[in-house]
Amino acid sequence: MIMCKTSKEIGGMGHSLKRKEDARFIRGLGKYTDDVQLPGMLYMDIARSPFAYAKIKSIDKSAAMEIPGVLAVITGEDLKQYNLHWMPTLMSDTQMVLPTDTVMYQAQEVAAVIATDRYIAADAVQALENSIEYEQMKPLIDPHKALDADAPLLRPDKEGRTDNHIWHWQTGDQEATEQAFDEADVVVKEQVYIPRIHVASIETCGCVASYEKAEGKLTVWMTTQAPHAIRTVIALVAGHVGLSEERIRVISPDIGGGFGGKVPVYPGYVIAIAASFLIGKPVKWIEDRSENLQADSFARDYHMTVELASTKEGKMTGLRIKTLADHGYTDAAANPSKFPSGLFSIVTGSYDIPTAFTEMDAVYTNKPPGGVAYRCSFRVTEAVHAIERITDVLAQKLGRDPADLRFQNFIQKDQFPYRSALGWEYDSGDYAPALRKAMDMVGYEELRKEQAEKRARGELMGIGISSFTEIVGAGPSKDFDILGIKMFDSAEVRIHPTGKAIARFGTKSQGQGHETTYAQILAEELGIPAMHIQIEEGDTDTAPYGLGTYASRSTPTAGAAAAKAAHKIRDKARKIAAYLLEVSEEDLEWEPG
């Protein structure tokens, strides 16, 4: 039973509240990027490449410019004049905003049209796409072939590069792992391929960029999960033309789903900003569903060779994994860890495996940039899939029930805090009862009997088991970093004279319910009713700097920041109360309502 510290009226932790944000959503009153309307606003659409790899021989703007309402056609050569044709990725790689000579993946942005109406812009893009001449080349889409000595060099723009290999990473004790495999009674091996996926949020990506020349300030409403980090990237891209960070305001309104796909800076954002900066009017760009599915960042595309060693009784003794990661045309993973592979080294999972070694190589191919989608930037999903799949393979090899094999190899409760063979410290856990409870809830033994009966009749019935140990939070700077600014989040809490409160955060909800969760944390700590605490986030001009919302990090980081800020308020209130009551601070106790 949950014991609540606060009353139902206060609504602190443990109370079931109606979500504060839902009142506007269920009435259709959410405000999304496409709802932003500004005086004199123009519209942008993007011409995209039909080829995965091709030289641009010519771009004829005339047919598009002849359409009434079309104001400009922007190409890579136009942006090159302002040194805005390249931009950094969140992995310190580089990416074209618009190409000047070569397209590197199908649906890559090639040119942009600015018009007075979005449908005029769409018509002009169609005319423009028919007026671009390409010299098609054979694309490189197999990551294994990308490492061949005779493979075409895909990134000649990178000085000193002679192949398509991006980086190599490894961790663990290779020698001890090799010994464990040499001495093992049983070794199982599996080739695991996790293909590309796309998050396909209900809302696609887009922005409204508005540059005010008189003030020299840029305001961008955009679909981003990390407003402050995006502001920093925009400043890195456009600082040389006067758009330094203090002159940029990023506003992230309500978001219709993110799942990691709204973390990166997409070329469309930068083109819209450049257009507004040069034309002096607001520019809106909203991608359609086809653009979203074809060109926005993907995830996975991992080719893994997974091996597991054990005794004949089933005790796991060693894990070895070799991975080839297809990153597409550029390394654009939104990876907030210090490791290029993200958190793949959590791959030993819930099991007490004494030795492990994993290595990974990333390569360029003629595919859209990969690495940003649900759980992929951390690579936890790939890691869990690898260890759980090979555990099932071992169970089949030994003729064991997969649940029993897991019970045998779980990290035991008395082993915590536990340090894994790949260096992660697990603070706590009790995996066996958790799995047992799940099995009891679904009637596992009865399902096995049903499975046996159906198989006797020639019918197939599968039963899957997975034990998921996930690393979340993305906060401690010893392991986490992005763009060299570490990983942290912030909260600012203000108490009004009437006893109500407002709190601002550097995170950004995409449906997680931050306005309710943060209010309950503060209600718990301050005794102010949750319904009287206003939560704001997503505006870089008002919110404290934070690294955004993804990877289940908002409550552990920003929620903790809220609790810490509340403690400071309590300390200050105690000082004031002690002075007014003419007593010692130690004589006062703070009690929740």
C-alpha positions in Angstrom: 0.0 0.0 0.0 1.2 3.5 -0.9 1.4 5.8 2.2 0.9 9.4 1.1 2.6 12.2 3.0 0.2 14.8 1.8 -3.6 15.1 1.8 -5.7 14.5 -1.3 -6.3 18.2 -1.5 -2.6 18.9 -1.7 -2.1 16.1 -4.2 1.5 15.2 -3.6 3.3 12.0 -4.6 1.1 8.9 -4.5 -2.2 10.6 -5.2 -4.1 9.9 -8.4 -4.7 13.3 -10.1 -6.4 14.2 -13.3 -3.6 15.3 -15.6 -3.4 19.1 -15.5 -2.5 19.4 -19.2 -5.4 17.2 -20.5 -8.0 19.8 -20.1 -6.7 21.6 -23.2 -5.9 18.5 -25.2 -9.3 16.8 -24.9 -10.9 20.1 -26.0 -8.7 20.4 -29.0 -7.0 23.5 -27.5 -3.4 22.3 -27.7 -1.1 24.7 -29.5 1.3 23.0 -31.9 3.9 24.5 -34.3 1.6 24.4 -37.2 -0.9 26.5 -35.2 1.5 29.4 -35.1 0.3 32.2 -37.4 2.3 35.5 -37.8 1.6 38.6 -39.9 3.2 38.4 -43.3 4.3 34.8 -42.8 5.7 32.9 -45.8 5.8 29.2 -46.5 8.6 26.9 -47.4 8.6 23.5 -49.1 11.6 21.4 -50.0 12.6 19.7 -53.3 14.2 16.3 -52.6 16.4 13.9 -54.5 14.8 10.9 -56.2 18.2 9.1 -56.1 20.3 7.7 -53.2 23.6 8.8 -54.8 24.0 11.3 -57.6 25.9 14.3 -58.9 23.8 17.5 -59.3 24.5 18.7 -62.8 22.2 21.7 -62.8 19.2 23.3 -61.0 17.0 25.4 -63.2 15.0 27.7 -61.0 13.0 29.4 -63.8 10.0 27.1 -63.9 9.4 27.4 -60.2 10.0 31.2 -60.1 7.5 31.8 -62.9 4.7 30.5 -60.6 2.8 33.5 -59.1 3.4 33.7 -55.4 6.9 32.2 -55.5 9.4 34.6 -53.9 12.6 32.6 -53.8 14.3 29.3 -54.6 17.2 28.5 -52.3 20.0 26.1 -53.3 23.2 24.9 -51.6 25.2 27.4 -53.7 23.0 30.2 -52.3 23.7 29.1 -48.7 27.4 28.6 -49.5 27.7 32.4 -49.9 26.9 32.7 -46.2 28.7 29.6 -45.1 25.4 28.0 -44.1 25.5 25.0 -46.4 26.9 22.7 -43.7 26.0 22.1 -40.0 27.2 20.0 -37.1 25.4 16.9 -35.9 25.0 16.1 -32.2 27.8 13.5 -32.6 30.3 16.2 -33.7 30.1 15.0 -37.3 28.9 17.3 -40.1 25.9 17.3 -42.4 24.8 19.2 -45.5 22.0 21.7 -45.1 21.7 21.7 -48.9 24.2 20.0 -51.2 26.3 21.9 -53.7 27.3 19.1 -55.9 26.3 15.6 -54.7 23.2 14.0 -53.1 24.0 11.2 -50.6 20.6 9.6 -49.9 17.2 9.3 -51.4 14.8 12.2 -50.3 17.8 14.3 -49.3 17.0 18.1 -49.3 18.2 19.6 -52.6 16.6 23.0 -52.8 13.8 25.0 -51.0 11.0 27.2 -52.3 9.6 30.2 -50.4 6.1 31.3 -51.4 3.1 33.2 -50.1 1.0 30.0 -49.7 2.0 26.5 -48.8 0.1 25.0 -51.8 1.9 27.4 -54.1 5.2 26.3 -52.6 4.2 22.6 -53.1 3.4 23.3 -56.8 6.7 25.1 -57.2 8.6 22.2 -55.7 7.1 19.8 -58.2 8.1 22.2 -61.0 11.6 22.5 -59.5 12.1 18.8 -59.1 11.3 18.3 -62.8 14.0 20.9 -63.6 16.9 19.4 -61.7 19.4 17.3 -63.7 21.3 14.5 -62.0 24.1 12.1 -62.9 23.1 9.0 -61.1 25.7 6.9 -59.4 25.5 3.4 -57.8 24.6 3.8 -54.2 26.4 2.0 -51.4 23.8 0.6 -49.1 25.4 -2.6 -47.6 27.5 -1.6 -44.6 29.8 -4.7 -45.0 30.6 -3.6 -48.6 31.2 -0.1 -47.3 34.4 -1.4 -45.7 35.7 -3.0 -48.9 39.0 -1.6 -50.2 37.4 -0.7 -53.5 34.3 0.9 -52.0 33.6 4.5 -53.2 34.7 7.1 -50.6 31.4 8.7 -49.5 32.7 11.5 -47.4 35.6 13.2 -49.4 34.6 16.4 -47.6 36.3 15.1 -44.5 40.0 15.9 -44.7 42.3 13.0 -44.5 39.6 10.4 -44.8 40.4 7.4 -47.0 37.6 5.0 -46.2 34.0 4.8 -45.0 34.9 3.7 -41.4 33.6 6.3 -38.9 34.9 4.9 -35.6 35.8 1.7 -33.6 34.8 1.2 -30.0 35.3 -1.6 -27.6 35.0 -2.4 -23.9 35.5 -5.3 -21.6 38.3 -7.7 -20.9 39.0 -9.3 -24.3 41.7 -11.8 -23.0 39.6 -13.0 -20.0 36.6 -13.4 -22.3 38.5 -15.4 -24.9 39.7 -17.7 -22.0 36.1 -18.1 -20.8 35.0 -19.2 -24.3 38.0 -21.6 -24.6 37.1 -23.3 -21.3 33.3 -23.3 -21.8 31.3 -26.5 -22.0 28.8 -24.9 -24.3 29.0 -22.0 -26.8 26.1 -20.6 -28.7 26.3 -18.1 -31.6 23.6 -16.1 -33.3 23.6 -13.5 -36.2 21.2 -10.8 -35.2 20.1 -8.0 -37.5 17.9 -5.2 -36.2 16.7 -3.3 -39.3 16.0 0.4 -39.4 12.9 1.7 -37.8 11.1 5.1 -37.8 9.2 6.6 -34.9 6.4 8.0 -37.1 5.0 10.5 -34.5 1.5 11.7 -35.2 2.9 15.2 -35.7 5.7 15.6 -38.2 8.6 18.0 -37.8 8.4 21.6 -38.6 9.2 25.2 -37.5 8.3 28.8 -37.8 11.3 31.1 -38.0 11.0 34.8 -37.5 14.0 37.1 -37.6 13.4 40.7 -36.4 16.1 42.8 -38.1 15.5 45.9 -35.9 16.2 43.9 -32.7 18.6 41.5 -34.4 16.8 38.6 -32.7 15.6 35.3 -34.1 12.6 33.5 -32.6 11.9 29.9 -33.7 8.8 27.9 -32.9 9.8 24.3 -33.5 9.0 20.7 -32.9 12.0 19.9 -30.6 12.4 17.8 -27.5 15.5 19.8 -26.5 15.0 23.5 -27.0 18.2 24.7 -25.3 20.5 22.2 -27.0 18.9 23.2 -30.4 19.5 26.9 -29.6 23.2 26.1 -29.0 23.4 24.2 -32.3 21.7 27.0 -34.2 24.3 29.4 -32.7 27.1 27.1 -33.8 25.7 27.1 -37.4 24.8 30.8 -37.7 26.9 32.6 -35.1 29.2 34.0 -37.8 26.3 35.9 -39.4 25.3 37.5 -36.1 22.9 34.9 -34.7 24.8 34.3 -31.4 23.1 32.4 -28.7 21.7 35.3 -26.7 20.0 36.5 -29.8 18.1 33.3 -30.4 14.9 32.2 -28.8 13.6 28.7 -29.3 10.0 28.0 -28.3 8.8 24.4 -28.3 5.0 24.5 -28.1 2.9 21.3 -27.6 4.4 18.3 -29.4 2.5 15.5 -31.0 4.9 12.7 -30.1 8.7 12.7 -30.2 10.3 9.4 -29.3 13.7 10.8 -30.1 12.9 11.8 -33.6 12.5 15.4 -32.6 15.9 15.7 -30.9 18.1 16.5 -34.0 18.5 19.7 -36.0 17.1 18.9 -39.4 18.2 20.8 -42.5 14.6 22.1 -43.0 15.0 24.1 -39.7 18.2 25.7 -40.8 16.9 26.5 -44.3 13.8 28.2 -42.8 15.9 30.2 -40.4 18.3 31.3 -43.2 15.3 32.3 -45.4 13.7 34.4 -42.6 17.1 36.0 -41.9 17.7 36.9 -45.6 14.1 37.9 -46.5 13.1 39.5 -43.2 9.7 37.8 -42.9 8.5 34.8 -40.9 8.9 31.5 -42.7 6.9 28.3 -41.8 8.0 24.8 -42.8 5.9 21.7 -42.0 7.0 18.5 -43.5 4.5 16.0 -44.9 4.2 12.4 -43.9 6.2 11.1 -46.9 9.1 13.5 -46.1 9.0 12.5 -42.5 9.2 8.8 -43.2 11.8 9.0 -45.9 14.3 11.6 -44.6 14.1 12.1 -40.9 16.5 10.2 -38.7 16.1 6.5 -38.4 17.3 4.0 -35.7 18.9 0.6 -35.4 20.4 -0.9 -38.6 22.7 -3.0 -36.4 24.4 -6.2 -37.6 25.4 -8.2 -34.5 27.4 -11.4 -34.0 26.4 -12.5 -30.5 28.1 -15.4 -28.6 27.4 -16.8 -25.2 29.5 -19.3 -23.2 28.2 -21.4 -20.3 28.8 -24.6 -18.3 26.8 -27.7 -19.2 24.6 -26.9 -16.2 23.6 -23.6 -17.8 25.7 -21.1 -15.8 26.7 -18.2 -18.1 30.5 -17.7 -18.1 31.2 -15.2 -21.0 29.6 -12.9 -23.5 31.1 -11.7 -26.8 29.5 -9.4 -29.3 30.8 -7.8 -32.5 28.6 -5.2 -34.1 28.6 -3.3 -37.4 26.5 -0.2 -37.2 25.1 1.5 -40.4 24.9 5.2 -39.6 23.9 6.3 -43.1 25.4 9.3 -44.7 26.5 11.0 -41.5 26.9 10.2 -37.8 23.9 12.1 -36.5 22.9 9.9 -33.5 21.6 12.0 -30.6 23.8 10.2 -28.2 24.1 11.9 -24.8 26.7 9.6 -23.5 30.5 9.8 -23.6 30.6 6.6 -25.7 30.1 6.6 -29.4 28.1 3.4 -29.1 25.8 4.9 -26.6 24.9 2.6 -23.7 25.3 -0.6 -25.6 27.6 -1.9 -22.9 24.6 -2.5 -20.7 24.3 -5.6 -22.8 25.1 -8.1 -20.0 21.6 -7.2 -18.8 20.1 -8.8 -15.7 22.6 -11.6 -15.6 25.6 -12.3 -13.5 28.1 -12.9 -16.4 31.7 -12.9 -15.0 33.4 -11.8 -18.3 32.3 -10.0 -21.4 33.8 -8.2 -24.4 32.0 -6.1 -27.0 33.3 -4.2 -30.0 31.6 -2.0 -32.6 32.4 -0.4 -35.9 30.3 2.4 -37.5 30.3 3.0 -41.2 28.9 5.5 -43.8 26.4 4.4 -46.4 24.0 6.1 -48.8 21.1 6.1 -46.4 19.5 8.9 -44.4 21.3 9.7 -41.2 20.6 7.0 -38.6 20.6 6.8 -34.9 17.7 8.9 -33.5 14.5 7.1 -32.6 12.9 5.4 -29.7 15.7 4.1 -27.3 18.2 3.9 -30.2 20.6 6.8 -29.4 21.3 5.0 -26.1 21.5 1.6 -28.0 19.8 0.0 -25.0 17.1 -1.7 -27.1 19.7 -3.3 -29.3 21.7 -4.5 -26.3 18.6 -6.0 -24.6 17.5 -7.7 -27.8 21.0 -9.2 -28.2 21.3 -10.7 -24.7 17.7 -11.9 -24.5 17.9 -13.5 -27.9 21.1 -15.4 -27.2 19.8 -16.4 -23.8 16.8 -18.1 -25.6 19.3 -19.7 -28.0 21.2 -21.1 -25.0 18.0 -22.4 -23.4 17.2 -24.2 -26.7 20.7 -25.7 -26.9 20.5 -27.0 -23.3 16.9 -28.1 -23.6 16.0 -25.8 -20.7 12.9 -23.8 -20.0 14.0 -20.2 -20.8 12.5 -18.9 -17.5 14.4 -21.4 -15.4 17.7 -20.5 -17.2 17.1 -16.9 -16.4 16.4 -17.6 -12.8 19.7 -19.5 -12.6 21.7 -16.6 -14.0 20.0 -13.5 -12.5 22.1 -11.2 -10.4 21.0 -12.1 -6.9 19.5 -9.5 -4.5 22.4 -9.9 -2.0 25.0 -9.0 -4.8 23.8 -5.4 -5.1 25.4 -2.9 -5.5 26.7 -5.0 -8.4 29.4 -4.1 -11.0 28.9 -5.7 -14.4 31.7 -7.2 -16.4 31.5 -4.1 -18.7 31.8 -1.6 -15.9 28.3 -0.5 -15.0 27.2 -0.3 -11.3 23.7 -1.6 -10.6 22.5 0.0 -7.4 19.7 -2.3 -6.6 17.4 -5.0 -8.0 15.5 -8.2 -7.2 14.9 -9.7 -10.6 13.7 -13.2 -9.8 10.5 -12.2 -7.9 9.8 -9.7 -10.6 9.9 -12.3 -13.3 8.0 -14.8 -11.1 5.2 -12.3 -10.6 4.9 -11.6 -14.3 4.8 -15.4 -14.9 2.1 -15.8 -12.3 0.1 -12.9 -13.7 -0.1 -14.5 -17.2 -0.4 -18.1 -16.0 2.9 -19.2 -17.3 2.6 -22.9 -16.3 -0.9 -23.1 -17.9 0.4 -21.5 -21.1 3.2 -24.1 -21.3 0.6 -26.9 -21.0 -1.5 -25.3 -23.6 1.5 -24.9 -25.9 2.3 -28.6 -25.5 -1.2 -29.6 -26.3 -1.3 -27.5 -29.4 2.0 -28.8 -30.6 0.8 -32.3 -30.2 -2.0 -31.4 -32.6 0.5 -29.8 -35.1 -0.3 -26.2 -34.1 2.3 -23.6 -33.3 2.2 -21.4 -30.3 5.1 -19.2 -29.1 5.8 -17.9 -25.6 8.4 -15.2 -25.3 10.3 -14.0 -22.2 12.5 -11.0 -21.7 14.1 -9.5 -18.7 14.8 -5.8 -19.4 17.5 -4.0 -17.4 17.5 -0.4 -18.7 19.8 2.5 -17.8 17.9 5.8 -17.7 18.3 9.3 -16.4 21.0 10.7 -18.7 22.4 12.9 -16.0 25.7 12.1 -14.3 28.4 13.9 -16.3 31.0 11.1 -15.6 29.1 9.0 -18.2 26.9 11.4 -20.1 27.7 14.3 -22.4 26.4 16.0 -25.5 28.2 18.7 -27.4 30.7 19.0 -24.6 28.2 20.6 -22.2 27.5 17.5 -20.1 24.1 16.2 -19.2 22.0 18.0 -16.6 18.7 19.7 -16.1 17.4 22.6 -14.2 14.3 23.9 -12.3 13.4 27.4 -11.3 10.6 27.8 -8.7 8.9 31.0 -7.7 6.4 31.5 -4.9 3.7 34.2 -5.5 2.7 36.5 -2.6 -0.6 34.6 -2.4 1.1 31.3 -1.8 0.7 29.9 -5.3 3.7 28.9 -7.4 5.2 28.8 -10.9 8.0 26.5 -11.9 10.0 26.5 -15.1 12.1 23.6 -16.5 14.6 22.9 -19.3 12.8 19.7 -20.3 10.0 19.5 -22.9 7.0 17.1 -22.6 5.7 15.3 -25.7 2.8 13.7 -23.9 4.5 12.4 -20.7 2.5 14.6 -18.4 5.2 16.8 -17.0 2.8 19.5 -15.9 1.2 17.0 -13.5 4.3 15.1 -12.4 6.4 18.2 -11.6 3.5 19.8 -9.8 3.1 16.7 -7.6 6.8 16.7 -6.7 6.6 20.3 -5.7 3.3 19.7 -3.8 5.0 16.9 -1.9 7.9 19.1 -0.9 6.2 22.4 -0.3 2.6 21.6 0.7 1.2 23.8 -2.0 -1.7 22.1 -3.8 -0.6 20.7 -7.1 -3.4 22.4 -8.9 -2.0 25.8 -7.7 1.4 25.2 -9.2 1.9 26.3 -12.8 4.5 24.4 -14.8 6.2 26.0 -17.9 8.8 24.5 -20.2 9.9 24.8 -23.8 10.9 28.5 -24.0 14.6 29.3 -23.9 13.9 32.9 -22.9 12.2 31.9 -19.7 13.2 28.4 -18.8 16.6 27.6 -17.2 19.1 25.8 -19.4 18.4 22.1 -19.7 19.2 19.2 -22.1 15.6 18.2 -22.9 13.3 15.2 -22.7 14.3 11.8 -24.0 15.6 8.5 -22.6 13.3 8.6 -19.5 15.4 11.3 -18.1 13.0 14.1 -17.2 11.8 13.0 -13.8 15.2 11.7 -12.5 16.9 14.9 -13.5 14.5 17.8 -13.8 12.2 16.2 -11.2 15.2 16.0 -8.8 16.1 19.6 -9.6 12.5 20.6 -8.6 12.9 18.8 -5.3 16.2 20.5 -4.6 14.8 23.9 -5.5 11.9 23.2 -3.1 14.3 22.4 -0.3 16.0 25.8 -0.8 12.6 27.5 -0.6 11.8 25.6 2.6 15.2 26.7 4.1 14.6 30.3 3.1 11.0 30.2 4.5 12.3 28.7 7.7 14.7 31.6 8.1 12.0 34.2 7.5 9.5 32.4 9.8 12.1 32.1 12.6 12.8 35.9 12.3 9.1 36.8 12.4 8.3 34.4 15.3 11.5 35.3 17.1 12.5 31.7 17.5 15.4 29.6 16.4 15.3 27.9 13.0 15.9 24.6 14.7 12.6 25.0 16.7 10.6 25.0 13.5 9.3 22.0 11.6 8.0 22.0 8.1 4.9 19.8 7.7 3.2 19.1 4.4 -0.5 20.0 4.2 
